[in-house]
Amino acid sequence: MATLFPLHRGRMEYFCLGCGARHGIDQLLYTCPECGGVFLLEDLDFDKLRETPGEGWREIFDARAGEKRAFLRGIFRFYEITAPVLESEDIICLGEGNTPIVEASPALQQRLGGQRMAYKNDGQNPSASFKDRGMACAYSYLKALIRKHKWDSVLTICASTGDTSAAAALYGAYVGGAIRTVVLLPQGKVTPQQLAQPLGSGAVVMEIPGVFDDCMKVVEHLADNYRVALLNSKNAWRILGQESYAFEVAQWYDWDMAGKCVFVPIGNAGNVTAIMGGFLKLHRLGIINELPRVFGVQSHHADPVYRYYNESDPAKRTYQPIKVTPSVAQAAMIGNPVSFPRVKHFVDQYTAIGGRDAFQVLQVTEQAIMEAMLLANRHGHIADTQGGECLAGLMTAMDQKLISKDELAVLDATAHMLKFIGFQEMYFQNTFPPEYGVSPDPAMTNAPLPVLSMQDKQSLTPEEFTLKAAETVASRLGVERKR
């Protein structure tokens, strides 16, 4: 077997999807200076990796699963196909990646009519979301630039609905030194849990009236006109890191993607871009022989990508940003996805290999998102609202007969459910504002049941209180006394 230590060193360039211009990576670039288009990163020596057969790469990546060295752990287990220009001293690993795939319980599978499914729990990353994959790569690259150019001060900045800011602040705090992290959040549109994360990591948090798209416009202006390091998904290094999701899914199933479908929520479209790009790399190298089908999912409150692909005739498709309305899938509440050009780029490649059904976009309602999240978590998962969006997408695909029971659906739970616990609370207490369009089903709500009163606590002896409380609990639960 080939050595586990990476011998391949690539030559990477920024490649503009707008005009085709190429630029070196020795500087911070986010959009093309010529046309303003978004970049992908390409390894000009990628084809040299073909000298090792697919079986050889499978053996290398599998053997690295137990690695302890940081530069070969997590997302960098796949070093050669991720960012093979980074030196080991610059690579950051906080334990991101390698998140578990948990198959549906028999009861949930039965509720789904026998449909096979599993969640990949990316909420088990360090900052509790998938964004850590991209941040590990982006900050490793930034750390390399700081070392090379001896920069003494770098301001990193991002717009966020919560997850990006948490990840950026966490990794920025870890790197420290020259790094100062600033995040821009839409005022009142971020959950308390998500707001607490960048504050706790010491980032400068600024709030802007409006929605994510408003924050993104400000960040884009800053990146174009000031010396700042942009950490949103316009940063092509983030896309590279997020490709690891695809690599891990393939590895989990022993590199056999036949009969597999991957469901991904679409917000800024960086994740679905990265996942398609990752599977395409594996396919080019013969590491996988088939591409899994990919289903993007969007709420009807934020669905520009769905609207584009809902037109069956490619010649008639036109992309239009939309004005979003409030969504429980808050991290995906984006009306003008930065990565849409990347989506189109990879969809064209993906469907050329896998056929027109290899990539599809589904639209789901806010009601369906909430109830799917609750359904999943009542069966032992820890899905966030975006994970609920994916399960709602799966059920929509089943209703439309777009998926068969012979296929295994892998759903992306992008963050930990505790980040979005406020939406569960609103559902249980029936306090959703009208603009969400969510009406709780009493059968799916839950609330604590009081046992005795404070007056009982004060009037009874400790022994009497314990006995009365136990008898009350047993009576309400219908538990019989031992004989």
Backbone torsions as a table, in degrees:
resi	resn	phi	psi	omega
1	MET	NA	143.9	178.8
2	ALA	-62.0	157.2	-179.6
3	THR	-59.7	145.5	177.3
4	LEU	-75.4	-23.1	-179.9
5	PHE	-74.8	129.3	-175.7
6	PRO	-69.0	117.9	177.4
7	LEU	-93.7	-24.7	-177.7
8	HIS	-72.8	130.0	170.5
9	ARG	-124.3	124.7	-174.9
10	GLY	-91.7	177.5	172.2
11	ARG	-124.3	104.6	-172.1
12	MET	-102.4	147.4	177.4
13	GLU	-138.7	153.3	167.0
14	TYR	-78.1	135.5	178.6
15	PHE	-123.8	120.1	-177.2
16	CYS	-81.0	127.5	178.3
17	LEU	-78.3	-11.2	179.2
18	GLY	-84.4	-56.4	-174.5
19	CYS	-116.9	-4.8	178.8
20	GLY	84.7	1.6	-179.9
21	ALA	-63.6	150.8	178.9
22	ARG	-121.5	144.0	-179.0
23	HIS	-139.2	149.9	177.4
24	GLY	-71.1	164.2	-175.5
25	ILE	-98.7	11.5	-177.2
26	ASP	-83.4	21.2	179.8
27	GLN	-153.8	163.9	178.4
28	LEU	-84.4	111.9	178.4
29	LEU	-131.1	139.0	-179.3
30	TYR	-125.5	-35.4	175.0
31	THR	-132.0	156.7	-174.6
32	CYS	-67.4	126.8	177.3
33	PRO	-62.6	-25.5	-178.0
34	GLU	-79.4	-45.5	-172.2
35	CYS	-129.0	-6.3	-178.6
36	GLY	81.9	5.7	-179.4
37	GLY	-72.0	165.3	179.1
38	VAL	-86.8	157.6	-176.5
39	PHE	-103.7	154.1	156.9
40	LEU	-116.4	160.2	174.0
41	LEU	-105.3	132.7	-179.4
42	GLU	-125.1	138.7	172.1
43	ASP	-90.2	112.2	-177.4
44	LEU	-65.4	-18.2	179.3
45	ASP	-103.8	19.4	-176.1
46	PHE	-57.4	-39.0	-176.7
47	ASP	-64.3	-19.7	176.2
48	LYS	-65.1	-23.8	178.8
49	LEU	-66.6	-19.9	178.2
50	ARG	-66.3	-17.4	178.8
51	GLU	-63.9	-23.6	170.9
52	THR	-96.5	124.2	-178.4
53	PRO	-66.3	162.5	-179.1
54	GLY	-54.5	-40.5	179.5
55	GLU	-60.8	-37.6	178.7
56	GLY	-64.0	-42.5	178.2
57	TRP	-66.0	-38.5	178.2
58	ARG	-59.8	-42.3	-180.0
59	GLU	-65.0	-42.0	-179.7
60	ILE	-63.4	-50.1	-177.2
61	PHE	-66.0	-36.3	178.0
62	ASP	-67.1	-40.4	-179.2
63	ALA	-67.1	-29.8	-180.0
64	ARG	-76.9	-7.0	-176.7
65	ALA	-58.9	-25.3	179.7
66	GLY	-102.0	13.4	-177.5
67	GLU	-63.3	144.8	176.4
68	LYS	-108.4	-17.4	179.3
69	ARG	-73.1	130.3	-171.7
70	ALA	-56.7	-37.7	-174.2
71	PHE	-78.3	1.0	173.6
72	LEU	-126.9	15.5	178.0
73	ARG	-102.7	169.7	173.6
74	GLY	54.3	-132.6	-176.7
75	ILE	-67.9	-22.3	-178.1
76	PHE	-87.7	6.2	166.3
77	ARG	-59.2	-27.0	-179.0
78	PHE	-104.7	41.5	-171.5
79	TYR	-48.0	-49.0	-172.0
80	GLU	-64.1	-26.4	-178.8
81	ILE	-109.6	10.3	177.1
82	THR	-107.4	-77.7	-177.2
83	ALA	-142.8	71.7	-171.9
84	PRO	-77.1	27.9	172.9
85	VAL	-112.0	-6.0	-176.5
86	LEU	-84.2	144.0	175.5
87	GLU	-89.2	152.9	-176.2
88	SER	-59.0	-33.2	-177.7
89	GLU	-68.6	-18.5	-178.0
90	ASP	-96.4	-15.2	-174.1
91	ILE	-74.9	132.5	-179.3
92	ILE	-107.2	135.0	173.2
93	CYS	-139.0	114.6	176.1
94	LEU	-105.0	13.6	-179.0
95	GLY	99.3	14.3	179.9
96	GLU	-73.7	158.8	179.0
97	GLY	81.5	-178.8	179.3
98	ASN	57.1	35.2	179.6
99	THR	-78.3	150.8	-172.1
100	PRO	-76.4	152.2	168.6
101	ILE	-106.3	122.2	-175.1
102	VAL	-116.1	116.3	-179.6
103	GLU	-69.5	150.9	178.4
104	ALA	-60.5	143.7	174.9
105	SER	-64.9	158.5	177.2
106	PRO	-55.2	-36.4	-178.5
107	ALA	-67.8	-41.2	178.8
108	LEU	-69.0	-39.9	178.0
109	GLN	-61.7	-37.5	177.5
110	GLN	-65.3	-40.7	177.4
111	ARG	-61.2	-27.3	180.0
112	LEU	-93.1	16.8	176.2
113	GLY	69.6	25.9	179.0
114	GLY	92.4	-1.0	179.9
115	GLN	-65.6	129.9	178.8
116	ARG	-79.6	135.1	178.5
117	MET	-156.2	161.6	176.3
118	ALA	-151.9	152.4	173.0
119	TYR	-103.0	137.0	165.6
120	LYS	-97.5	114.9	-169.6
121	ASN	-87.3	81.2	180.0
122	ASP	-76.9	-3.9	170.8
123	GLY	-69.1	-6.8	178.8
124	GLN	-94.6	18.0	168.2
125	ASN	-78.6	166.8	-173.2
126	PRO	-55.0	-44.0	178.9
127	SER	-95.5	12.9	174.5
128	ALA	73.4	30.3	170.8
129	SER	-157.0	166.4	-179.5
130	PHE	-64.8	-17.8	-176.1
131	LYS	-61.4	-20.9	179.9
132	ASP	-62.5	-30.4	178.8
133	ARG	-59.4	-48.8	-179.3
134	GLY	-71.0	-37.0	-178.8
135	MET	-66.3	-37.1	178.7
136	ALA	-58.5	-40.8	-179.7
137	CYS	-74.6	-45.5	-177.5
138	ALA	-63.5	-42.4	-179.7
139	TYR	-73.6	-30.9	175.4
140	SER	-63.7	-43.7	176.3
141	TYR	-63.3	-43.0	-179.9
142	LEU	-65.0	-39.8	177.0
143	LYS	-60.9	-38.4	178.0
144	ALA	-65.0	-42.0	178.9
145	LEU	-65.6	-40.5	179.2
146	ILE	-61.2	-44.4	179.4
147	ARG	-65.3	-43.0	-176.4
148	LYS	-68.3	-44.5	-175.2
149	HIS	-94.0	-1.9	180.0
150	LYS	55.9	40.9	177.0
151	TRP	-68.9	138.6	179.1
152	ASP	-102.7	-6.6	179.4
153	SER	-155.5	125.5	177.2
154	VAL	-134.9	124.3	177.2
155	LEU	-96.6	114.4	175.5
156	THR	-95.4	142.7	-175.5
157	ILE	-144.9	147.1	176.6
158	CYS	-152.3	153.3	166.2
159	ALA	-95.2	150.8	-173.6
160	SER	-158.9	153.1	164.9
161	THR	-100.7	6.1	174.9
162	GLY	140.7	-53.7	-174.4
163	ASP	-69.5	-42.6	-180.0
164	THR	-62.5	-43.2	-178.6
165	SER	-63.6	-40.3	179.8
166	ALA	-63.2	-44.5	-179.3
167	ALA	-68.3	-44.9	-179.4
168	ALA	-61.1	-43.3	-178.7
169	ALA	-67.0	-40.1	-179.4
170	LEU	-63.6	-50.6	-177.2
171	TYR	-70.9	-34.4	176.0
172	GLY	-63.7	-40.5	178.7
173	ALA	-65.5	-35.6	-179.9
174	TYR	-69.1	-45.5	179.9
175	VAL	-66.5	-44.8	176.5
176	GLY	59.5	-146.2	178.1
177	GLY	60.1	-116.5	-176.5
178	ALA	-75.0	-12.0	-172.3
179	ILE	-80.5	132.3	168.2
180	ARG	-128.6	126.3	-173.0
181	THR	-105.7	131.1	176.4
182	VAL	-126.4	136.1	177.1
183	VAL	-127.8	141.6	177.1
184	LEU	-110.4	122.5	-177.3
185	LEU	-119.0	147.1	172.9
186	PRO	-71.3	123.6	-173.8
187	GLN	-59.3	126.2	177.5
188	GLY	75.2	5.6	-176.5
189	LYS	-112.5	13.3	-179.4
190	VAL	-122.4	137.1	-178.4
191	THR	-66.4	152.9	178.4
192	PRO	-56.2	-36.5	-179.8
193	GLN	-64.1	-43.0	-179.1
194	GLN	-71.5	-35.2	176.8
195	LEU	-64.7	-36.1	-178.1
196	ALA	-64.1	-28.8	-173.8
197	GLN	-66.6	-56.7	179.0
198	PRO	-64.1	-33.2	176.5
199	LEU	-62.6	-44.2	-179.7
200	GLY	-65.8	-29.6	178.7
201	SER	-84.0	-1.1	175.1
202	GLY	87.6	12.8	179.4
203	ALA	-73.9	156.3	170.1
204	VAL	-81.9	118.1	-177.1
205	VAL	-107.9	124.4	178.2
206	MET	-121.6	138.1	-177.6
207	GLU	-110.3	136.6	-178.9
208	ILE	-121.5	131.2	176.0
209	PRO	-60.2	136.7	179.4
210	GLY	125.2	-150.2	-178.6
211	VAL	-121.6	-178.2	-177.9
212	PHE	-53.4	-43.7	-176.6
213	ASP	-58.0	-34.0	177.0
214	ASP	-66.5	-43.4	177.8
215	CYS	-62.9	-39.6	-177.8
216	MET	-64.6	-37.7	178.6
217	LYS	-62.3	-39.9	178.7
218	VAL	-65.8	-45.1	-179.5
219	VAL	-63.6	-41.1	178.6
220	GLU	-62.0	-41.3	178.1
221	HIS	-63.0	-42.5	178.8
222	LEU	-62.6	-43.4	-179.1
223	ALA	-65.4	-32.8	-179.4
224	ASP	-78.0	-24.6	-169.9
225	ASN	-121.6	-7.8	-178.4
226	TYR	-133.9	161.5	178.5
227	ARG	-83.9	91.0	176.7
228	VAL	-135.9	156.5	176.2
229	ALA	-101.1	110.9	-178.4
230	LEU	-79.1	132.5	-176.2
231	LEU	-116.8	8.9	172.1
232	ASN	-74.9	179.1	-174.5
233	SER	-72.9	-1.5	166.1
234	LYS	-62.5	-24.7	177.5
235	ASN	-72.3	110.2	-174.1
236	ALA	-64.7	-22.7	177.7
237	TRP	-67.7	-31.1	176.6
238	ARG	-64.9	-40.4	179.1
239	ILE	-60.6	-41.1	178.3
240	LEU	-57.9	-46.8	-178.4
241	GLY	-63.5	-35.7	-177.4
242	GLN	-75.9	-13.0	173.9
243	GLU	-62.0	-22.6	-177.4
244	SER	-59.5	-24.8	176.6
245	TYR	-57.3	-46.5	179.8
246	ALA	-64.7	-41.7	-179.2
247	PHE	-61.8	-40.9	-178.3
248	GLU	-69.9	-39.0	177.2
249	VAL	-60.5	-46.1	-179.7
250	ALA	-62.6	-43.7	-178.8
251	GLN	-65.5	-38.2	-179.4
252	TRP	-58.2	-37.5	-179.2
253	TYR	-98.0	29.6	175.6
254	ASP	55.5	36.0	173.2
255	TRP	67.3	17.9	178.4
256	ASP	-106.8	104.6	-177.4
257	MET	-99.4	5.9	177.6
258	ALA	-63.9	133.1	177.4
259	GLY	71.9	21.0	-179.8
260	LYS	-112.0	144.1	173.3
261	CYS	-128.5	140.0	179.5
262	VAL	-116.2	126.8	180.0
263	PHE	-106.4	127.6	-173.3
264	VAL	-132.7	127.9	173.4
265	PRO	-71.2	144.4	-179.5
266	ILE	-113.4	119.0	173.0
267	GLY	-116.9	-92.1	175.8
268	ASN	-81.6	-2.6	172.5
269	ALA	73.8	10.0	176.8
270	GLY	-69.8	-37.9	-175.1
271	ASN	-71.0	-46.0	179.2
272	VAL	-64.7	-34.0	174.3
273	THR	-59.5	-51.5	-176.5
274	ALA	-63.6	-39.5	-177.5
275	ILE	-66.1	-44.6	175.9
276	MET	-63.2	-44.4	179.6
277	GLY	-60.1	-39.2	179.5
278	GLY	-65.8	-45.6	179.0
279	PHE	-64.2	-36.9	178.4
280	LEU	-63.5	-39.5	177.1
281	LYS	-61.6	-46.5	179.8
282	LEU	-60.1	-38.9	-179.3
283	HIS	-68.7	-41.3	179.4
284	ARG	-60.1	-33.6	-177.6
285	LEU	-92.0	1.4	179.9
286	GLY	73.0	16.1	178.3
287	ILE	-74.7	-35.2	168.7
288	ILE	-120.8	149.2	-177.5
289	ASN	-97.7	-19.4	178.8
290	GLU	-133.7	148.3	174.1
291	LEU	-87.1	135.7	172.0
292	PRO	-72.0	153.0	173.4
293	ARG	-72.7	145.7	-179.5
294	VAL	-119.3	127.6	174.5
295	PHE	-113.3	117.1	169.4
296	GLY	-85.2	146.3	-177.9
297	VAL	-129.1	134.8	177.2
298	GLN	-135.2	146.2	172.8
299	SER	-71.6	150.0	175.9
300	HIS	-67.3	-7.0	175.8
301	HIS	-91.1	-7.8	179.8
302	ALA	-158.2	81.4	-167.8
303	ASP	-133.9	43.5	-178.0
304	PRO	-64.7	-33.7	-179.6
305	VAL	-72.5	-39.6	175.3
306	TYR	-59.5	-44.9	-178.3
307	ARG	-61.4	-37.4	-179.7
308	TYR	-66.0	-50.1	-175.3
309	TYR	-83.3	-8.7	176.0
310	ASN	-69.8	-19.4	172.2
311	GLU	-78.0	116.3	-173.9
312	SER	-71.2	-26.4	-178.8
313	ASP	-90.9	109.8	-178.7
314	PRO	-54.4	-31.6	-177.5
315	ALA	-68.6	-22.0	-177.3
316	LYS	-99.0	-1.5	-176.8
317	ARG	-73.9	134.1	173.2
318	THR	-135.6	134.4	-178.9
319	TYR	-90.4	129.3	178.5
320	GLN	-134.5	124.8	171.6
321	PRO	-61.2	153.8	-179.7
322	ILE	-127.3	162.3	172.8
323	LYS	-89.5	121.6	-175.9
324	VAL	-82.5	158.1	170.5
325	THR	-119.4	162.2	-172.8
326	PRO	-53.9	138.1	-178.3
327	SER	-135.8	142.2	174.1
328	VAL	-69.4	-26.1	173.3
329	ALA	-81.3	65.6	-167.5
330	GLN	-59.9	-36.2	-179.0
331	ALA	-69.2	-17.2	-179.8
332	ALA	-107.2	12.6	-177.0
333	MET	-84.8	71.5	-174.1
334	ILE	-132.4	125.2	-174.9
335	GLY	-94.3	-11.8	-179.2
336	ASN	-139.9	77.1	-174.5
337	PRO	-59.9	125.6	179.3
338	VAL	-58.1	-38.0	-172.8
339	SER	-89.6	13.3	-179.1
340	PHE	-56.9	-42.3	177.7
341	PRO	-58.5	-33.7	177.5
342	ARG	-68.7	-39.9	177.9
343	VAL	-56.5	-51.6	-178.6
344	LYS	-59.7	-42.1	179.8
345	HIS	-57.7	-48.2	-176.2
346	PHE	-79.0	-32.4	177.2
347	VAL	-61.0	-41.1	179.1
348	ASP	-60.5	-41.8	177.8
349	GLN	-69.9	-41.5	-175.0
350	TYR	-64.3	-47.1	-177.9
351	THR	-74.5	-24.1	175.5
352	ALA	-63.7	-30.8	179.6
353	ILE	-91.5	-47.4	-171.6
354	GLY	-96.2	-5.5	-177.5
355	GLY	93.1	168.1	-172.8
356	ARG	-63.3	-25.4	-179.9
357	ASP	-85.3	1.9	-178.5
358	ALA	-70.4	-23.4	177.3
359	PHE	-138.3	128.3	177.1
360	GLN	-143.6	155.5	177.7
361	VAL	-120.9	134.1	-178.0
362	LEU	-115.2	147.7	176.5
363	GLN	-110.5	135.4	179.8
364	VAL	-132.1	160.8	-179.0
365	THR	-90.6	163.1	176.3
366	GLU	-63.5	-40.0	177.8
367	GLN	-59.1	-44.8	-178.5
368	ALA	-65.4	-37.2	179.4
369	ILE	-62.0	-50.6	-177.8
370	MET	-61.5	-46.1	-174.9
371	GLU	-72.5	-28.8	175.3
372	ALA	-69.9	-40.4	177.4
373	MET	-61.2	-45.8	179.7
374	LEU	-64.2	-39.3	178.2
375	LEU	-61.1	-45.8	-179.7
376	ALA	-61.9	-47.0	-174.3
377	ASN	-73.5	-23.3	173.0
378	ARG	-73.4	-8.2	177.8
379	HIS	-117.0	28.5	168.2
380	GLY	93.6	9.8	178.3
381	HIS	-98.4	174.6	178.1
382	ILE	-128.3	47.3	-175.3
383	ALA	-76.5	140.6	172.2
384	ASP	-85.7	-174.0	-179.4
385	THR	-65.8	-31.5	175.7
386	GLN	-68.4	-33.8	172.6
387	GLY	-65.6	-36.4	173.7
388	GLY	-64.1	-37.3	177.5
389	GLU	-60.4	-40.7	179.0
390	CYS	-66.6	-42.0	178.9
391	LEU	-66.7	-38.4	174.7
392	ALA	-61.4	-37.5	176.8
393	GLY	-64.3	-41.7	177.6
394	LEU	-60.8	-44.8	-179.2
395	MET	-65.8	-33.7	175.1
396	THR	-66.2	-42.8	178.0
397	ALA	-61.9	-37.6	177.4
398	MET	-66.0	-45.1	179.6
399	ASP	-61.1	-37.0	-178.5
400	GLN	-88.6	5.2	178.2
401	LYS	57.2	41.0	178.1
402	LEU	-93.9	-7.9	-177.7
403	ILE	-139.5	145.3	179.3
404	SER	-104.5	160.3	179.3
405	LYS	-67.6	-16.9	177.9
406	ASP	-76.6	-16.1	-179.6
407	GLU	-89.8	148.1	175.8
408	LEU	-101.4	122.8	179.5
409	ALA	-95.8	123.0	175.5
410	VAL	-103.3	117.9	-175.0
411	LEU	-103.1	139.6	-178.5
412	ASP	-91.3	107.6	169.5
413	ALA	-92.1	98.4	-165.6
414	THR	-72.5	-24.0	-177.0
415	ALA	-145.8	168.6	179.0
416	HIS	-74.7	141.3	-176.9
417	MET	-60.5	-25.7	-178.7
418	LEU	-66.3	-21.6	176.9
419	LYS	-66.7	-25.6	-174.6
420	PHE	-118.1	25.8	-173.0
421	ILE	-64.7	-22.5	179.1
422	GLY	-62.4	-32.2	178.4
423	PHE	-70.1	-36.5	174.4
424	GLN	-62.8	-42.5	179.3
425	GLU	-61.5	-42.5	178.8
426	MET	-63.8	-37.0	179.1
427	TYR	-66.3	-47.9	-177.3
428	PHE	-64.9	-33.4	-176.6
429	GLN	-98.0	1.7	-179.9
430	ASN	54.4	51.7	-179.1
431	THR	-120.0	21.0	177.3
432	PHE	-66.2	130.0	171.9
433	PRO	-60.0	151.3	-174.9
434	PRO	-57.0	-31.3	-174.9
435	GLU	-65.6	-17.6	177.0
436	TYR	-75.9	-31.7	-178.9
437	GLY	71.2	34.5	-179.6
438	VAL	-113.3	123.7	177.8
439	SER	-118.7	114.6	-175.1
440	PRO	-61.7	140.7	169.9
441	ASP	-89.1	117.1	-177.6
442	PRO	-53.3	-29.2	-179.5
443	ALA	-68.9	-16.9	-178.0
444	MET	-106.8	1.5	179.2
445	THR	-88.7	163.6	-179.0
446	ASN	-152.3	149.0	-179.7
447	ALA	-157.3	153.3	177.2
448	PRO	-64.4	145.9	177.8
449	LEU	-106.3	120.1	-179.5
450	PRO	-69.7	143.6	176.7
451	VAL	-122.2	111.9	-176.7
452	LEU	64.0	-173.9	-175.8
453	SER	-128.9	169.0	176.4
454	MET	-65.3	-31.7	176.8
455	GLN	-62.1	-41.0	175.3
456	ASP	-60.7	-42.4	-178.4
457	LYS	-59.8	-39.6	-176.2
458	GLN	-81.3	-28.5	-174.3
459	SER	-90.5	-19.4	-176.8
460	LEU	-100.2	155.4	171.6
461	THR	-71.1	160.6	178.1
462	PRO	-54.5	-41.6	-178.8
463	GLU	-66.9	-42.5	178.9
464	GLU	-64.7	-40.3	-179.6
465	PHE	-63.7	-44.5	178.6
466	THR	-59.8	-45.7	-179.0
467	LEU	-63.8	-45.9	-178.5
468	LYS	-66.8	-38.9	178.7
469	ALA	-64.1	-43.9	179.6
470	ALA	-63.1	-42.3	179.6
471	GLU	-65.5	-37.3	177.8
472	THR	-64.8	-44.8	178.7
473	VAL	-61.1	-47.7	-178.6
474	ALA	-61.6	-40.4	-179.7
475	SER	-64.8	-45.2	-178.6
476	ARG	-66.4	-31.2	-178.2
477	LEU	-90.2	-8.1	179.9
478	GLY	72.0	31.5	-178.8
479	VAL	-87.8	130.3	-179.1
480	GLU	-82.4	145.1	177.2
481	ARG	-71.3	144.0	176.3
482	LYS	-64.4	143.4	179.5
483	ARG	-99.1	NA	NA
